[in-house]
Structures are given as C-alpha cells and as structure tokens.
Amino acid sequence: MFTENVKLTEEHPRGRGRPPGRTSQGQAAQLGLYKTAISLISERGYEAATLRDVAKREGVSVGLLYRYFPSKSAVVLRLYDELSADYAGRGMELKAGRWRERFSLALNTSLQVLAPHRRVLAALVPVLVGDANEGLFAPPTAFSRQRVQKVFQDAVMYSTDAPRREVAEALAGVLYLIHLAIILFWLLDQSPRQRATTGLLELIKAILPAAALTLRFPRAQKLVIAGNKLFQEAFLGERPVSTPKKSGPED
C-alpha cells in the first residue's frame, strides 16, 4: 500500500496536531526507518549501530527519526512486538493432541517465525540475555513475553492429557524456559544450516514421551512445580508467596 521511499519533508508536511506516523507518508517513513535500523543492527551489532547512522542512510534529519524512534530500545521493542504478535496468532492454530505433541508444534512454530530474523536476533543476543531494560525478562518486554508464554500455557492446559491445573501451569512455565534455551542455542549455533539445533530438537522429541510418563508420578509433579517457582523468582523477580502457618490454641 505504501512505499518505503516516501519521507516526511517540507513537501509533505505533517498536519498540525497529528501524531507522526498517522498519515500514509508518515507510516511509510516510519517503516523505512524501522527496516533500516534493523538492517544496521544486523550488520554492525546493537552497540555499534546508531540512530544517527539510520537517519543518514534514510536521508532524513535526526529530529524526524526521533519522532518515530526516540531510542534504539524503541526499535527493539517494535521488533519484539511484531514477532510475538505473529507467533501468538500462529499459536492459536495448534492441533489438538497431547501436551508433548503440542509443545513440539509450539517450539517448531517459534523457530519458523524467528528464522527470517535470525541475523538481527543473533546480533541482539547480548541484549536479550543481559540488558535490564530490553532483555527477555525485562519489564518493558513483558507484553511480548506474556504473548509467547500464553501459547505454551494453552499448549498444556488444553491438551488431551493435561495434568491438574497447578502442575499444568508449572509445566507450561518450564516448557517456556526450555523453549528460550533452545532459541538461544539456535542463535549461537555455528554448524552448517544449524544442523546441531535440528539434532537437539530430535533429541528433545525423543525424550518427551518418557517425560510425559514420569510426570504422572507425584514426586515428578512436585519437582516441576518447584522448578517453575525457581524460574519465576530468578528471572521475573516473583517470589513465591508462602501461606503463614496458623497457630493453635495456647496450652
């Protein structure tokens, strides 16, 4: 509908009081700047890419760029938003089945959504892992994380062999964490065509039936619940709430 080459200039002024990006020219300019920023991050890495370089490559003023993206963080958050929205939409189409089958589908779907963006995501690995404001578990990225987590929650909760609710919720949290570990493995995988990641996926798929069988035992369920609590506390800062013990009558 719009081309990337249209920019806001004196020939296409923005109407008084209208937010940037709301006109057709503004949307096209914003999209062009966004794609250029992503391209530069892919080429140079997150730290080396600058908004000034983005503006220069697009042939616009830095002031105009700041109207749309006041920081590189805004670019990264838009990327998270787009990828998580795409994934959430596809996640709604998971086929009915057992939780292990639906988890495998959710995992493979995630890789399919991310595959076209592997280069830029690989450049963002230091940010994804270690940045307090833009990382996977940072508060500003919660909107994206919650979308993705819901796919894994639904994969377990609405499976044909879903365990009881407490176990299902904990299992979904653990599977989400495993999914993140696999994504990181994939981004760092230097093997030809990431065949090591393919091998890892096959290994996990082979392990899942035994894991599903083991989960039927109460002890295994307790371990999953405990593991999820540690995940929530370590990465999300959510300490488990302990119920105070009721005191009995005094002797």
N, C-alpha and C positions, 0 to 999 in steps of 0.2 A: 504493500500500500504506500509506504514511504520509502524514499531512497536515503542511503547513508550520507550522501554528498551535500544535502541541503543543510545550511547552517544559519543560525540567527546572526544577522548583521544589520547594518543600518538600512539595507534594502528590505529586510524582513523584521521590522521591529516587533518587540513583544508588547501586546496591549497593556495599557496602564492597569495595574492591579491584578493582572493574570499571572498565576504562578508559572515559572519556567517549566517547559515540558508538556504543557497542556495543549498547545497548538500543534498542528501537523508538522510545522517546521521545527518546533521545539522538541517534539518526540523524536523526530529524525536526528536532530543534532545530539540529543541525549544518547540515543542508541549508538551513533557513530563514536562518540566519546567513550562510551562504555566498552565497545568492542576494541577500540584502540588501547584502552587501559589494560584490558585483559591480555591483549597481544603483547604489550610491553612487559607485563608481569611474567608472561610465559618466556619471553626472550631473555630478560635480564634478572629475573627474580624479584621478589616483593620489595626488598630494601632498595635495590638499585633503580627500580622504575620510579619515576617521579611524575606528579601531575603536570608539572611544567613541561615535561617532555611530551606528555599526552596532548596538551594544548598545542604545542608546536607542531606535532605531527598532523594534527587535525586542522591546523591553520586558524585557530581561534584564540581569543585572549584568555589568559589565566582566570580573569574575573568571570568570564562566561562559564568556564569549566566549573568553577566553584559554586555556581548557581545550582548545578546538577549534582556534582560530587564534591562536597566540601573537604573530603579526605579520601585517601586510598581505602580506608576502612569502609566507606560507603560503597565503593566498587565491590569489595569482597562480600559485603552483606547482600548486595544485589545478586551476586553470583550464587550465594547460599540460598537466597530466596527462590531463584529460578530453578535450581537443581532440586531443592526439596519439594517444591510445588509439583514439578514434573514427576518426581518419584512417588509422591503421595497419590497423584492421580492414577498412576500405573498400579500402585499397591492396592487400590480398590478392586482390581480385577483378578486378585489371586484366586486360583481354583480351589474348590472345596477339597478337603483331604486332611490327613494327619498333620500335626504341628511340625514334624520334621520335614515333611514334603513342602509345606507352605513356607517354612524358614528357608529352605534351599531356593525356592522360587523368589522370595523376597531378596535374598542375597544376590542371586544372579541378576535380578532386575536392577538392583542398585548399581552393579558393575556396568550394566548396559547403559544406564542413564549417565554415569560418570565418564564412560570410555571416551566420548568425543572431547572431553575437557581434561584428560589425564595430564597433559603437559602443564597446563596452568595450575592444576591441583598439586602436581609434584613440586612446582615452584613455591607453592604455599605451604608445604609440609611444616617448615619451622613455625609458621603462623598457626596452622591447625593444631599443632601439638603444644606449643609453648606460650602463645600470646594470651594474656589475661583478658584482653578485650575483644579479640576476634577469633579465638581458638574454638575448638569443637564444643567445649564445655563452658564458654564464657557467657555471662548473662545476655549480652546483645544478640547472641546467636541462638537463644532459646527457642525462638519461633521456628527456626529450621530444624533444630534437634527434636522438638516435640512432634513435628510432622513426620519425621522419619521414624521416631520411636513408636508412633501410633501404628505404623504398618506392621512392625514386629509384634506389638501388643495384639493387634487384630489377628495376625497370623496364628498366634497361640490361642487366644481367647475364643475364637470362632472356628477352631479346628474340630474335627470329628472326635478326637481323643483328648480334648482339653482337660488338664487336671483341675483340681479345685482352685477357686479364684486366687487365693493367696499364693499358691505355687505357680499358677499361670502368670500372674503379674511379675513375680520374681524371675521366672524363666524367660519372659519377654525381655526383661532388663538385661539378663546375662547374654541372651542371643544378640541383642543390640550391641553390647560391648564387643562380643566376638566379631560381629559384622564390622565394627570400626577397626578392629585389629587386622582383619583381612584386607580392608580398604587400604590401610597404611602399608601392609605387606605388598600389596599390588602396586602402590605408588612408588615404592622403593625397589621393586623387582627389576633387576637389570638383565634377566635372562631373555633370550630371543622370544619376542612376542609374548612376554610374561608367562612362559610355559610353567615356571615354578608356581605361579599363582594357580594355574589350571590344575597342577598336581595337588596343591593344597586343598582346593575345592573338592577334588575327587576323594581325598583322604577324609575330609570332614563328612562328606556324604556317606562314606563307608562306616564312619563311627556313629553317625546319628541313630541308626536302629538300636544299637547297644545302649546308647544314652537314653533313648526313649524307654527301653525296658528297665533300665536302672532307676529311672525317675519314678517308677511305680512304688518303690520302697520308701517308707517314711524317713529313713536316715538320709537318703539322697535328696529328698524334698527339703529337709532342713538345711542341707548344705547349699542348695540352690538359693534358698531364702536368705541365708547368711551371706552368701557371696554377693547377692544383689544389694544387700544393705551396705556392704563394704564399698561397692561400686558407687552407690548413691552418695555416701559420705566422702569418699576420696575425690570424686570428680565433680560432683554437683554441690558439695558442701551441705548436704542434707543429713543431719544426724538423726539416727533412729530415735523415735520417742519412746521412752520407757514408761510403763504404767507403774505408778508408785504402789508398793505393797501395802495393803490395808492392815492396819494394826488391830489386833484383837482386844478384847476387854482386859483391863488390868486385873491381875490376880489380887 
